[in-house]
Amino acid sequence: MSDEKDQDQSPEEELDPQKLADEVAGGIEEASGDDSATEGEEDSQALADEWAAAMEEAGETEDEEPEPDPVKQVELDELQDEGRPGGNGDNPELEVILDIPVRISMEVGATKIPIRNLLQLNQGSVVELDRLAGEPLDVLVNGTLIAHGEVVMVNDKFGIRLTDVVSQSERIHRLR
């Protein structure tokens, strides 16, 4: 019986909650028998009223559409330019990293050779590098080029005299 009603109803039609509640209540009455017909009517009416009240509370009435929430203005604090902390040179954040050790290396040059040639190297072998004689060496800090220099001897030890320091912007560019 209610299956026939569902098939006849087109999808464009909106469901009426009151009508749906009455149909459900009617089905309950038929299932329970004739003895409790008045009780079933009261229960179905109470159920229908309960549904209607719940829908009104949720703002889902048939005639009314919910009003949009009004836009609220929010006051924001004005931004303050705090500048760099420790402008007088006593920067405690910088103090934390000043004692961290870094690895400085000097690169005379480099080359690529096949493993076959590498295995054939022995004492007295000469490996040709990609640098010309007299060209400055690369000074690397943790693998990053920071300067160029030339080899010097100081008290029977090798050292390097810096001839060109890479700019800070160029160092940052090379990191990327």
Backbone hydrogen bonds, N-H to C=O, Kabsch-Sander energy under -0.5 kcal/mol:
donor,donor_aa,acceptor,acceptor_aa,energy
5,K,1,M,-1.1
6,D,2,S,-2.1
7,Q,3,D,-1.9
8,D,4,E,-1.8
9,Q,5,K,-1.5
13,E,10,S,-1.1
20,L,16,D,-2.6
21,A,17,P,-2.5
22,D,18,Q,-2.2
23,E,19,K,-2.2
24,V,20,L,-2.3
25,A,21,A,-2.5
26,G,22,D,-2.5
27,G,23,E,-2.1
28,I,24,V,-1.9
29,E,25,A,-2.3
30,E,26,G,-2.2
31,A,27,G,-1.7
32,S,28,I,-2.1
33,G,29,E,-1.3
37,A,34,D,-1.4
40,G,36,S,-2.6
41,E,37,A,-2.0
42,E,38,T,-2.0
43,D,39,E,-2.6
44,S,40,G,-2.7
45,Q,41,E,-2.3
46,A,42,E,-2.5
47,L,43,D,-2.6
48,A,44,S,-2.5
49,D,45,Q,-2.4
50,E,46,A,-2.3
51,W,47,L,-2.3
52,A,48,A,-2.3
53,A,49,D,-2.5
54,A,50,E,-2.2
55,M,51,W,-2.3
56,E,52,A,-2.0
57,E,53,A,-2.2
58,A,54,A,-1.7
59,G,56,E,-1.1
60,E,55,M,-2.9
82,E,80,Q,-0.9
89,G,86,G,-1.7
91,N,89,G,-1.4
95,E,91,N,-1.8
96,V,92,P,-1.0
97,I,93,E,-0.6
97,I,94,L,-0.9
98,L,94,L,-1.0
100,I,97,I,-1.5
104,I,102,V,-0.6
105,S,140,L,-2.7
107,E,138,D,-2.8
108,V,106,M,-0.6
118,L,114,P,-2.0
119,L,115,I,-2.4
120,Q,116,R,-0.8
121,L,118,L,-1.0
125,S,122,N,-2.4
128,E,126,V,-0.5
130,D,110,A,-1.7
135,E,132,L,-1.7
137,L,149,G,-3.5
138,D,107,E,-2.1
139,V,147,A,-3.0
140,L,105,S,-3.4
140,L,138,D,-0.6
141,V,144,T,-2.6
142,N,103,R,-3.2
142,N,140,L,-0.5
144,T,141,V,-1.8
146,I,139,V,-2.7
147,A,139,V,-1.4
148,H,164,D,-2.9
149,G,137,L,-1.9
150,E,161,R,-2.2
152,V,159,G,-2.1
154,V,157,K,-3.4
157,K,154,V,-1.0
159,G,152,V,-2.5
161,R,150,E,-2.9
162,L,160,I,-0.6
163,T,148,H,-2.6
164,D,148,H,-1.8
166,V,146,I,-2.6
171,R,167,S,-2.3
172,I,168,Q,-2.1
173,H,169,S,-2.1
174,R,170,E,-2.2
175,L,171,R,-1.4
176,R,172,I,-1.0
176,R,173,H,-0.5
